[in-house]
Amino acid sequence: AEDNKKLDDYVKDLEDSLKEEKAANDELDEENDKLKEETDKLNDALADQKDDMEKLADIIQDLERDVAEADKDNKDLKDENEDLKDKLDDAVQQKQDILGMCTVWCAYFVLEIRMMVRTADIVN
């Protein structure tokens, strides 16, 4: 009978130990489930962040392309501006040349007219 009592006590201790381990396992399962949920949330957030980063990379690439095009357009406009400045300088020089020639011709005609007037005075 004493052996039976020892055996019963041993079995009861084992059952208690199993209940404690099952309770501890249940707690660990709950904690693991919470950690899995948090991990899933973090993974979702990381995936969203990756998508956002890819979108930003595309935006940056578009901006770099736009800046390169704007730089090229700016250079083309600068070259065109230089050409127009050269044409303007040429036109100003031509105008000055023409004005100079007009001045010479005007002076020549004034002299011719004076000479005609003198000749007319002398004749009269």
N, CA, C and O atoms as a MOPAC input file, in Angstrom:
PM7 MOZYME 1SCF
protein

 N      0.82500 1    -1.18100 1     0.00000 1
 C      0.00000 1     0.00000 1     0.00000 1
 C      0.87000 1     1.24600 1     0.00000 1
 O      0.55700 1     2.25800 1    -0.62600 1
 N      1.97200 1     1.13100 1     0.72700 1
 C      2.86200 1     2.29500 1     0.75900 1
 C      3.48100 1     2.50300 1    -0.61900 1
 O      3.69500 1     3.64200 1    -1.03600 1
 N      3.76900 1     1.42000 1    -1.32400 1
 C      4.31200 1     1.54600 1    -2.66700 1
 C      3.30000 1     2.18000 1    -3.60400 1
 O      3.64700 1     2.98000 1    -4.47300 1
 N      2.01300 1     1.79900 1    -3.40800 1
 C      0.95600 1     2.38300 1    -4.22300 1
 C      0.84700 1     3.88500 1    -3.95600 1
 O      0.67200 1     4.68400 1    -4.87700 1
 N      0.95700 1     4.25200 1    -2.67000 1
 C      0.88000 1     5.67100 1    -2.31800 1
 C      2.05200 1     6.41500 1    -2.93200 1
 O      1.87700 1     7.51700 1    -3.45200 1
 N      3.24800 1     5.83200 1    -2.88100 1
 C      4.41000 1     6.46200 1    -3.49200 1
 C      4.21400 1     6.60000 1    -5.00400 1
 O      4.53400 1     7.61900 1    -5.61700 1
 N      3.66600 1     5.51400 1    -5.57200 1
 C      3.42100 1     5.54000 1    -7.00500 1
 C      2.36700 1     6.58800 1    -7.33800 1
 O      2.52100 1     7.32900 1    -8.30900 1
 N      1.29200 1     6.66300 1    -6.54300 1
 C      0.25000 1     7.68100 1    -6.76300 1
 C      0.83800 1     9.08700 1    -6.61800 1
 O      0.54900 1     9.97500 1    -7.42000 1
 N      1.66300 1     9.27700 1    -5.58600 1
 C      2.29300 1    10.59300 1    -5.39200 1
 C      3.20100 1    10.93600 1    -6.57700 1
 O      3.23500 1    12.07500 1    -7.04100 1
 N      3.94000 1     9.91800 1    -7.05700 1
 C      4.84100 1    10.12500 1    -8.17300 1
 C      4.04400 1    10.51000 1    -9.43700 1
 O      4.41200 1    11.43000 1   -10.16700 1
 N      2.94300 1     9.77400 1    -9.66900 1
 C      2.08900 1    10.04200 1   -10.83100 1
 C      1.47700 1    11.43100 1   -10.69800 1
 O      1.40300 1    12.17100 1   -11.67900 1
 N      1.02500 1    11.80000 1    -9.46000 1
 C      0.43800 1    13.11900 1    -9.22500 1
 C      1.47500 1    14.20900 1    -9.47300 1
 O      1.16500 1    15.23800 1   -10.07400 1
 N      2.69100 1    13.99000 1    -9.01700 1
 C      3.76600 1    14.95600 1    -9.27100 1
 C      4.03100 1    15.10300 1   -10.77400 1
 O      4.21200 1    16.21000 1   -11.28300 1
 N      4.04800 1    13.95600 1   -11.47200 1
 C      4.25100 1    14.01200 1   -12.92400 1
 C      3.11400 1    14.76800 1   -13.60600 1
 O      3.35200 1    15.57700 1   -14.50300 1
 N      1.86700 1    14.50000 1   -13.17500 1
 C      0.71800 1    15.19600 1   -13.76000 1
 C      0.80300 1    16.69900 1   -13.48800 1
 O      0.55000 1    17.51600 1   -14.37300 1
 N      1.16700 1    17.05700 1   -12.23000 1
 C      1.32100 1    18.47500 1   -11.89500 1
 C      2.42400 1    19.11700 1   -12.74400 1
 O      2.28200 1    20.23400 1   -13.24200 1
 N      3.51500 1    18.38000 1   -12.88900 1
 C      4.63400 1    18.88700 1   -13.68500 1
 C      4.19800 1    19.06700 1   -15.15200 1
 O      4.54900 1    20.05900 1   -15.79100 1
 N      3.42900 1    18.09500 1   -15.67600 1
 C      2.92900 1    18.19700 1   -17.04400 1
 C      1.99300 1    19.39200 1   -17.20400 1
 O      2.04600 1    20.10500 1   -18.20600 1
 N      1.11000 1    19.60700 1   -16.17600 1
 C      0.20000 1    20.75500 1   -16.23200 1
 C      0.98100 1    22.06500 1   -16.24400 1
 O      0.65000 1    22.99000 1   -16.98600 1
 N      2.03100 1    22.13400 1   -15.40500 1
 C      2.86300 1    23.34600 1   -15.36300 1
 C      3.55800 1    23.56700 1   -16.70800 1
 O      3.61000 1    24.68700 1   -17.21700 1
 N      4.09800 1    22.46800 1   -17.28200 1
 C      4.77400 1    22.59600 1   -18.56800 1
 C      3.78800 1    22.96200 1   -19.66900 1
 O      4.11500 1    23.73900 1   -20.56600 1
 N      2.56400 1    22.39400 1   -19.60200 1
 C      1.55200 1    22.73500 1   -20.60000 1
 C      1.16600 1    24.20300 1   -20.46100 1
 O      0.99900 1    24.89800 1   -21.46300 1
 N      1.02200 1    24.68000 1   -19.22100 1
 C      0.69800 1    26.10100 1   -19.00500 1
 C      1.83700 1    26.98100 1   -19.52900 1
 O      1.60300 1    28.00400 1   -20.17200 1
 N      3.07700 1    26.56100 1   -19.24200 1
 C      4.22100 1    27.32700 1   -19.72500 1
 C      4.26000 1    27.30500 1   -21.25900 1
 O      4.54700 1    28.32300 1   -21.89000 1
 N      3.97200 1    26.14800 1   -21.84800 1
 C      3.93600 1    26.04500 1   -23.31900 1
 C      2.83300 1    26.92700 1   -23.90300 1
 O      3.02400 1    27.57400 1   -24.93300 1
 N      1.68000 1    26.94500 1   -23.23600 1
 C      0.57700 1    27.79600 1   -23.70900 1
 C      0.99800 1    29.26900 1   -23.67800 1
 O      0.71800 1    30.02500 1   -24.60800 1
 N      1.67600 1    29.66300 1   -22.59400 1
 C      2.16200 1    31.04500 1   -22.49600 1
 C      3.15600 1    31.34000 1   -23.62100 1
 O      3.10300 1    32.39100 1   -24.26000 1
 N      4.07400 1    30.37400 1   -23.85000 1
 C      5.05300 1    30.55300 1   -24.92800 1
 C      4.36200 1    30.61400 1   -26.29300 1
 O      4.75900 1    31.39400 1   -27.15800 1
 N      3.32800 1    29.79100 1   -26.48300 1
 C      2.57900 1    29.83800 1   -27.74700 1
 C      1.92500 1    31.21000 1   -27.93400 1
 O      1.96100 1    31.78100 1   -29.02400 1
 N      1.32600 1    31.73100 1   -26.85800 1
 C      0.70700 1    33.06200 1   -26.92900 1
 C      1.76200 1    34.11400 1   -27.27100 1
 O      1.55200 1    34.97200 1   -28.12900 1
 N      2.89700 1    34.02700 1   -26.58300 1
 C      3.97400 1    34.99300 1   -26.83100 1
 C      4.48700 1    34.85900 1   -28.26600 1
 O      4.74600 1    35.85700 1   -28.93800 1
 N      4.63000 1    33.61300 1   -28.72700 1
 C      5.06600 1    33.38500 1   -30.11200 1
 C      4.05100 1    33.95100 1   -31.10900 1
 O      4.43300 1    34.54500 1   -32.11700 1
 N      2.76900 1    33.76800 1   -30.82800 1
 C      1.73400 1    34.31800 1   -31.71500 1
 C      1.82900 1    35.84100 1   -31.76600 1
 O      1.73500 1    36.43500 1   -32.84000 1
 N      2.01600 1    36.47400 1   -30.60300 1
 C      2.14900 1    37.93700 1   -30.56100 1
 C      3.38300 1    38.37400 1   -31.33900 1
 O      3.33500 1    39.32700 1   -32.11600 1
 N      4.49500 1    37.66100 1   -31.12000 1
 C      5.72400 1    37.99400 1   -31.84500 1
 C      5.54800 1    37.80100 1   -33.35400 1
 O      6.05600 1    38.58500 1   -34.15500 1
 N      4.81500 1    36.73500 1   -33.72900 1
 C      4.56800 1    36.49900 1   -35.15100 1
 C      3.73700 1    37.64500 1   -35.72200 1
 O      4.02200 1    38.12500 1   -36.81900 1
 N      2.70800 1    38.09300 1   -34.98700 1
 C      1.89300 1    39.22200 1   -35.45900 1
 C      2.75300 1    40.47400 1   -35.62300 1
 O      2.66100 1    41.17600 1   -36.63100 1
 N      3.59000 1    40.74400 1   -34.62000 1
 C      4.46300 1    41.91800 1   -34.70600 1
 C      5.43600 1    41.78800 1   -35.88300 1
 O      5.69300 1    42.75800 1   -36.59600 1
 N      5.96800 1    40.58400 1   -36.07600 1
 C      6.88600 1    40.34500 1   -37.19500 1
 C      6.16900 1    40.55500 1   -38.52400 1
 O      6.71400 1    41.15900 1   -39.44800 1
 N      4.93500 1    40.04800 1   -38.60800 1
 C      4.15500 1    40.23700 1   -39.83700 1
 C      3.90100 1    41.72800 1   -40.08900 1
 O      4.00900 1    42.20200 1   -41.22000 1
 N      3.56200 1    42.45600 1   -39.02300 1
 C      3.34300 1    43.90200 1   -39.16400 1
 C      4.62600 1    44.59800 1   -39.63600 1
 O      4.59500 1    45.44900 1   -40.52600 1
 N      5.75100 1    44.21900 1   -39.02400 1
 C      7.03600 1    44.80600 1   -39.43300 1
 C      7.36900 1    44.46600 1   -40.88000 1
 O      7.85100 1    45.31300 1   -41.63200 1
 N      7.10700 1    43.21800 1   -41.26400 1
 C      7.36300 1    42.82200 1   -42.65400 1
 C      6.48100 1    43.60400 1   -43.62400 1
 O      6.93200 1    44.01600 1   -44.69300 1
 N      5.21200 1    43.80500 1   -43.23800 1
 C      4.31100 1    44.61600 1   -44.07600 1
 C      4.82200 1    46.04900 1   -44.16900 1
 O      4.83900 1    46.64300 1   -45.24700 1
 N      5.24000 1    46.60000 1   -43.02600 1
 C      5.76000 1    47.97100 1   -43.02000 1
 C      7.02300 1    48.06700 1   -43.87700 1
 O      7.20600 1    49.04000 1   -44.60800 1
 N      7.89100 1    47.06000 1   -43.78600 1
 C      9.10600 1    47.04900 1   -44.60100 1
 C      8.77700 1    46.93900 1   -46.09500 1
 O      9.42100 1    47.57500 1   -46.93000 1
 N      7.77600 1    46.13000 1   -46.41400 1
 C      7.36700 1    46.00000 1   -47.82000 1
 C      6.82400 1    47.33700 1   -48.32300 1
 O      7.13400 1    47.76100 1   -49.43600 1
 N      6.00000 1    48.00800 1   -47.48300 1
 C      5.48400 1    49.33100 1   -47.85900 1
 C      6.63400 1    50.31700 1   -48.03300 1
 O      6.66100 1    51.10100 1   -48.98200 1
 N      7.58300 1    50.26200 1   -47.09900 1
 C      8.72500 1    51.16900 1   -47.16600 1
 C      9.54900 1    50.88500 1   -48.43200 1
 O     10.04000 1    51.80900 1   -49.08100 1
 N      9.69100 1    49.61300 1   -48.77000 1
 C     10.42800 1    49.25600 1   -49.99000 1
 C      9.71300 1    49.82100 1   -51.21100 1
 O     10.34700 1    50.36800 1   -52.11300 1
 N      8.37400 1    49.68500 1   -51.23500 1
 C      7.60300 1    50.25500 1   -52.35000 1
 C      7.80100 1    51.76200 1   -52.42500 1
 O      7.99900 1    52.32200 1   -53.50300 1
 N      7.74500 1    52.41800 1   -51.25300 1
 C      7.94400 1    53.87000 1   -51.21500 1
 C      9.33800 1    54.24200 1   -51.71600 1
 O      9.49700 1    55.21100 1   -52.45800 1
 N     10.33800 1    53.47300 1   -51.31100 1
 C     11.71100 1    53.74400 1   -51.74300 1
 C     11.84600 1    53.57400 1   -53.25700 1
 O     12.52400 1    54.35900 1   -53.91900 1
 N     11.19200 1    52.53500 1   -53.79900 1
 C     11.23900 1    52.32700 1   -55.25000 1
 C     10.56100 1    53.49100 1   -55.97800 1
 O     11.04100 1    53.94700 1   -57.01600 1
 N      9.43700 1    53.96800 1   -55.42300 1
 C      8.75200 1    55.11800 1   -56.02300 1
 C      9.65300 1    56.35000 1   -55.96400 1
 O      9.75200 1    57.10300 1   -56.93300 1
 N     10.30800 1    56.54900 1   -54.82000 1
 C     11.22500 1    57.68600 1   -54.69000 1
 C     12.39100 1    57.56300 1   -55.66800 1
 O     12.81800 1    58.55000 1   -56.26700 1
 N     12.89000 1    56.36100 1   -55.82000 1
 C     13.99900 1    56.15400 1   -56.76800 1
 C     13.54400 1    56.50900 1   -58.18100 1
 O     14.28800 1    57.13200 1   -58.93800 1
 N     12.31300 1    56.11000 1   -58.53800 1
 C     11.77700 1    56.46400 1   -59.86000 1
 C     11.63800 1    57.97400 1   -60.00200 1
 O     11.97900 1    58.54100 1   -61.04100 1
 N     11.13300 1    58.62900 1   -58.94500 1
 C     10.96800 1    60.09000 1   -58.97200 1
 C     12.33100 1    60.76000 1   -59.13800 1
 O     12.48100 1    61.68400 1   -59.93700 1
 N     13.32200 1    60.28800 1   -58.38000 1
 C     14.67600 1    60.86500 1   -58.46700 1
 C     15.23900 1    60.65900 1   -59.87200 1
 O     15.86100 1    61.56100 1   -60.43400 1
 N     15.02100 1    59.47700 1   -60.43500 1
 C     15.51600 1    59.19800 1   -61.79100 1
 C     14.83900 1    60.14200 1   -62.79200 1
 O     15.49300 1    60.68000 1   -63.68600 1
 N     13.52100 1    60.33900 1   -62.63500 1
 C     12.80400 1    61.26800 1   -63.52400 1
 C     13.34800 1    62.68300 1   -63.37100 1
 O     13.55000 1    63.39000 1   -64.35800 1
 N     13.58300 1    63.09200 1   -62.11800 1
 C     14.11400 1    64.43300 1   -61.87700 1
 C     15.50900 1    64.59300 1   -62.48100 1
 O     15.81900 1    65.62800 1   -63.07100 1
 N     16.34200 1    63.57300 1   -62.33400 1
 C     17.68900 1    63.63500 1   -62.92000 1
 C     17.60300 1    63.76800 1   -64.43400 1
 O     18.36600 1    64.52000 1   -65.04000 1
 N     16.66300 1    63.02900 1   -65.05300 1
 C     16.47700 1    63.11400 1   -66.49700 1
 C     15.99200 1    64.52400 1   -66.87600 1
 O     16.46900 1    65.11600 1   -67.84400 1
 N     15.03600 1    65.05000 1   -66.09300 1
 C     14.52800 1    66.40300 1   -66.36200 1
 C     15.62800 1    67.45000 1   -66.22700 1
 O     15.71500 1    68.37800 1   -67.03100 1
 N     16.46300 1    67.29300 1   -65.21000 1
 C     17.56300 1    68.24300 1   -65.00200 1
 C     18.54900 1    68.16200 1   -66.16600 1
 O     19.03000 1    69.18700 1   -66.64900 1
 N     18.84900 1    66.94400 1   -66.61400 1
 C     19.77000 1    66.78100 1   -67.74500 1
 C     19.18100 1    67.43400 1   -69.00200 1
 O     19.89300 1    68.10100 1   -69.75300 1
 N     17.87700 1    67.23600 1   -69.22400 1
 C     17.23200 1    67.85700 1   -70.38300 1
 C     17.24600 1    69.37800 1   -70.24500 1
 O     17.51100 1    70.09400 1   -71.21100 1
 N     16.96000 1    69.86400 1   -69.04000 1
 C     16.95900 1    71.31400 1   -68.81400 1
 C     18.36200 1    71.88800 1   -69.02700 1
 O     18.51000 1    72.97200 1   -69.59200 1
 N     19.38300 1    71.17000 1   -68.57900 1
 C     20.76400 1    71.61400 1   -68.79500 1
 C     21.07200 1    71.69300 1   -70.28900 1
 O     21.68100 1    72.65700 1   -70.75500 1
 N     20.64900 1    70.67600 1   -71.03100 1
 C     20.88800 1    70.67300 1   -72.48000 1
 C     20.13400 1    71.83300 1   -73.13100 1
 O     20.68600 1    72.55800 1   -73.95800 1
 N     18.85300 1    71.99900 1   -72.74400 1
 C     18.06000 1    73.11200 1   -73.29400 1
 C     18.71200 1    74.44500 1   -72.95600 1
 O     18.76800 1    75.34900 1   -73.78900 1
 N     19.20200 1    74.55700 1   -71.73400 1
 C     19.84800 1    75.79700 1   -71.29500 1
 C     21.09800 1    76.06500 1   -72.12600 1
 O     21.35300 1    77.19700 1   -72.53600 1
 N     21.87000 1    75.01100 1   -72.36900 1
 C     23.07900 1    75.16700 1   -73.19000 1
 C     22.69800 1    75.58200 1   -74.61300 1
 O     23.31800 1    76.46800 1   -75.20200 1
 N     21.66400 1    74.92400 1   -75.15500 1
 C     21.21000 1    75.27700 1   -76.51200 1
 C     20.75400 1    76.73600 1   -76.56100 1
 O     21.07500 1    77.46000 1   -77.50300 1
 N     20.00300 1    77.16100 1   -75.53800 1
 C     19.54300 1    78.55000 1   -75.49200 1
 C     20.72000 1    79.51400 1   -75.35200 1
 O     20.72200 1    80.59500 1   -75.94100 1
 N     21.70900 1    79.11400 1   -74.57300 1
 C     22.88700 1    79.96100 1   -74.40400 1
 C     23.61600 1    80.11200 1   -75.74100 1
 O     24.03800 1    81.20700 1   -76.11200 1
 N     23.75600 1    78.98700 1   -76.46200 1
 C     24.40400 1    79.03600 1   -77.77900 1
 C     23.60200 1    79.91500 1   -78.73700 1
 O     24.16800 1    80.72300 1   -79.47200 1
 N     22.27600 1    79.74900 1   -78.72200 1
 C     21.42100 1    80.55700 1   -79.58900 1
 C     21.53000 1    82.03400 1   -79.21300 1
 O     21.55700 1    82.90400 1   -80.08300 1
 N     21.59300 1    82.30400 1   -77.92300 1
 C     21.73300 1    83.68100 1   -77.44200 1
 C     23.04400 1    84.28900 1   -77.93500 1
 O     23.08000 1    85.44300 1   -78.36200 1
 N     24.11200 1    83.50900 1   -77.87300 1
 C     25.41600 1    83.98400 1   -78.37400 1
 C     25.33900 1    84.28400 1   -79.86800 1
 O     25.86800 1    85.29100 1   -80.33900 1
 N     24.66800 1    83.38700 1   -80.61300 1
 C     24.51200 1    83.62000 1   -82.05500 1
 C     23.74000 1    84.91200 1   -82.31400 1
 O     24.10700 1    85.70600 1   -83.18100 1
 N     22.66000 1    85.11100 1   -81.54500 1
 C     21.86300 1    86.33000 1   -81.72500 1
 C     22.66200 1    87.58100 1   -81.35800 1
 O     22.52800 1    88.62100 1   -82.00400 1
 N     23.49400 1    87.47500 1   -80.31500 1
 C     24.35000 1    88.61000 1   -79.94400 1
 C     25.30900 1    88.93700 1   -81.08300 1
 O     25.51600 1    90.10500 1   -81.41200 1
 N     25.89700 1    87.89000 1   -81.68700 1
 C     26.81500 1    88.10300 1   -82.80700 1
 C     26.08800 1    88.76600 1   -83.97800 1
 O     26.61400 1    89.68600 1   -84.60500 1
 N     24.86100 1    88.28400 1   -84.26900 1
 C     24.08400 1    88.88500 1   -85.36100 1
 C     23.75100 1    90.34200 1   -85.05600 1
 O     23.80600 1    91.19800 1   -85.93800 1
 N     23.40400 1    90.61600 1   -83.78800 1
 C     23.10100 1    91.98900 1   -83.40000 1
 C     24.33500 1    92.86800 1   -83.54800 1
 O     24.25500 1    93.98200 1   -84.06600 1
 N     25.47200 1    92.36300 1   -83.09100 1
 C     26.72300 1    93.12900 1   -83.24000 1
 C     27.01000 1    93.40800 1   -84.71600 1
 O     27.41700 1    94.51100 1   -85.08000 1
 N     26.79200 1    92.39300 1   -85.56500 1
 C     27.00300 1    92.58100 1   -87.00600 1
 C     26.04400 1    93.63700 1   -87.55800 1
 O     26.43500 1    94.48800 1   -88.35600 1
 N     24.77100 1    93.56800 1   -87.11900 1
 C     23.77600 1    94.52600 1   -87.59900 1
 C     24.12400 1    95.94300 1   -87.13700 1
 O     23.98900 1    96.89700 1   -87.90300 1
 N     24.57100 1    96.08000 1   -85.89100 1
 C     24.96900 1    97.39500 1   -85.37200 1
 C     26.15800 1    97.92100 1   -86.18600 1
 O     26.19700 1    99.09600 1   -86.54900 1
 N     27.11400 1    97.05200 1   -86.46400 1
 C     28.28400 1    97.46600 1   -87.25000 1
 C     27.86100 1    97.88700 1   -88.66000 1
 O     28.34500 1    98.88600 1   -89.19300 1
 N     26.94100 1    97.09900 1   -89.25900 1
 C     26.44200 1    97.45400 1   -90.59200 1
 C     25.74800 1    98.80800 1   -90.55100 1
 O     25.94700 1    99.64300 1   -91.43400 1
 N     24.93000 1    99.02200 1   -89.52100 1
 C     24.21700 1   100.30000 1   -89.37300 1
 C     25.22200 1   101.44600 1   -89.27700 1
 O     25.06000 1   102.48300 1   -89.92100 1
 N     26.26000 1   101.24600 1   -88.46500 1
 C     27.27200 1   102.29900 1   -88.31000 1
 C     28.00000 1   102.54500 1   -89.62700 1
 O     28.29400 1   103.68600 1   -89.98500 1
 N     28.28300 1   101.46100 1   -90.33800 1
 C     28.93800 1   101.61900 1   -91.64600 1
 C     28.03900 1   102.40900 1   -92.59900 1
 O     28.49800 1   103.31500 1   -93.29400 1
 N     26.75600 1   102.05300 1   -92.62200 1
 C     25.81000 1   102.74500 1   -93.50300 1
 C     25.67900 1   104.20800 1   -93.10200 1
 O     25.67100 1   105.09800 1   -93.95200 1
 N     25.57500 1   104.45100 1   -91.76900 1
 C     25.47400 1   105.83700 1   -91.29900 1
 C     26.73500 1   106.62500 1   -91.67700 1
 O     26.65800 1   107.79200 1   -92.06000 1
 N     27.87200 1   105.97800 1   -91.56500 1
 C     29.13500 1   106.63100 1   -91.94700 1
 C     29.13600 1   106.96400 1   -93.42700 1
 O     29.54800 1   108.05100 1   -93.83200 1
 N     28.67200 1   106.01800 1   -94.22800 1
 C     28.62500 1   106.26900 1   -95.67000 1
 C     27.62200 1   107.37600 1   -95.98100 1
 O     27.86900 1   108.22200 1   -96.84100 1
 N     26.48800 1   107.36700 1   -95.27700 1
 C     25.48200 1   108.41500 1   -95.49400 1
 C     26.06200 1   109.78600 1   -95.14000 1
 O     25.83600 1   110.77900 1   -95.83200 1
 N     26.80900 1   109.80400 1   -94.04800 1
 C     27.41800 1   111.07100 1   -93.63500 1
 C     28.38300 1   111.56600 1   -94.70500 1
 O     28.39600 1   112.75100 1   -95.03700 1
 N     29.18400 1   110.66100 1   -95.24000 1
 C     30.13900 1   111.02500 1   -96.29800 1
 C     29.37600 1   111.51500 1   -97.52400 1
 O     29.73600 1   112.54100 1   -98.09900 1
 N     28.34300 1   110.80800 1   -97.92800 1
 C     27.56600 1   111.19900 1   -99.11200 1
 C     26.86300 1   112.53100 1   -98.87400 1
 O     26.80400 1   113.38600 1   -99.75800 1
 N     26.32200 1   112.69200 1   -97.64500 1
 C     25.65900 1   113.97000 1   -97.34300 1
 C     26.65600 1   115.12100 1   -97.43900 1
 O     26.36100 1   116.17100 1   -98.01100 1
 N     27.83300 1   114.90700 1   -96.87300 1
 C     28.86500 1   115.95300 1   -96.93900 1
 C     29.23300 1   116.22600 1   -98.39200 1
 O     29.41500 1   117.37800 1   -98.78700 1
 N     29.34300 1   115.16800 1   -99.18300 1
 C     29.67100 1   115.32500 1  -100.60400 1
 C     28.58900 1   116.13800 1  -101.32500 1
 O     28.88700 1   117.04200 1  -102.10500 1
 N     27.30300 1   115.78600 1  -101.03900 1
 C     26.21500 1   116.51400 1  -101.69700 1
 C     26.16000 1   117.95900 1  -101.24100 1
 O     25.86800 1   118.84900 1  -102.03900 1
 N     26.43800 1   118.20700 1   -99.96200 1
 C     26.46400 1   119.59300 1   -99.46300 1
 C     27.53500 1   120.36200 1  -100.21700 1
 O     27.29200 1   121.48800 1  -100.65200 1
 N     28.72200 1   119.77500 1  -100.38200 1
 C     29.79700 1   120.43300 1  -101.13600 1
 C     29.39400 1   120.65800 1  -102.58400 1
 O     29.65800 1   121.71800 1  -103.15300 1
 N     28.75900 1   119.66300 1  -103.17500 1
 C     28.31800 1   119.79500 1  -104.56700 1
 C     27.31300 1   120.93400 1  -104.70100 1
 O     27.37700 1   121.74400 1  -105.62600 1
 N     26.36700 1   120.97100 1  -103.73000 1
 C     25.34600 1   122.02700 1  -103.77800 1
 C     26.00700 1   123.38800 1  -103.60800 1
 O     25.67000 1   124.33600 1  -104.31700 1
 N     26.95100 1   123.48900 1  -102.66500 1
 C     27.65100 1   124.76400 1  -102.45200 1
 C     28.38400 1   125.19100 1  -103.72900 1
 O     28.37900 1   126.35500 1  -104.12800 1
 N     29.01100 1   124.19000 1  -104.34400 1
 C     29.74600 1   124.50800 1  -105.57200 1
 C     28.77100 1   124.96600 1  -106.66200 1
 O     29.08200 1   125.87700 1  -107.43000 1
 N     27.60800 1   124.34200 1  -106.72800 1
 C     26.61200 1   124.75200 1  -107.74000 1
 C     26.11200 1   126.16100 1  -107.45300 1
 O     25.93600 1   126.98200 1  -108.35400 1
 N     25.88600 1   126.41800 1  -106.13900 1
 C     25.43000 1   127.76500 1  -105.75600 1
 C     26.48500 1   128.78900 1  -106.12400 1
 O     26.14500 1   129.82900 1  -106.68900 1
 N     27.74900 1   128.53800 1  -105.82800 1
 C     28.83400 1   129.47900 1  -106.15200 1
 C     28.92500 1   129.67100 1  -107.66900 1
 O     29.08400 1   130.78300 1  -108.17300 1
 N     28.81600 1   128.53400 1  -108.37400 1
 C     28.89500 1   128.63000 1  -109.83000 1
 C     27.73900 1   129.47300 1  -110.33900 1
 O     27.88900 1   130.29400 1  -111.24400 1
 N     26.58300 1   129.24800 1  -109.73300 1
 C     25.40300 1   130.03500 1  -110.14700 1
 C     25.60700 1   131.49700 1  -109.78400 1
 O     25.21600 1   132.37600 1  -110.55200 1
 N     26.21500 1   131.78200 1  -108.62200 1
 C     26.47300 1   133.17000 1  -108.21600 1
 C     27.46600 1   133.81900 1  -109.17700 1
 O     27.32800 1   134.98100 1  -109.55800 1
 N     28.45100 1   133.04600 1  -109.54700 1
 C     29.48700 1   133.57300 1  -110.43400 1
 C     28.87800 1   133.84500 1  -111.81800 1
 O     29.17000 1   134.86200 1  -112.44800 1
 N     28.05800 1   132.95300 1  -112.25800 1
 C     27.46300 1   133.10000 1  -113.58500 1
 C     26.53400 1   134.29700 1  -113.58300 1
 O     26.48600 1   135.05500 1  -114.55200 1
 N     25.81800 1   134.46400 1  -112.52800 1
 C     24.86600 1   135.59400 1  -112.47100 1
 C     25.63800 1   136.80600 1  -112.17000 1
 O     25.06800 1   137.89200 1  -112.06900 1

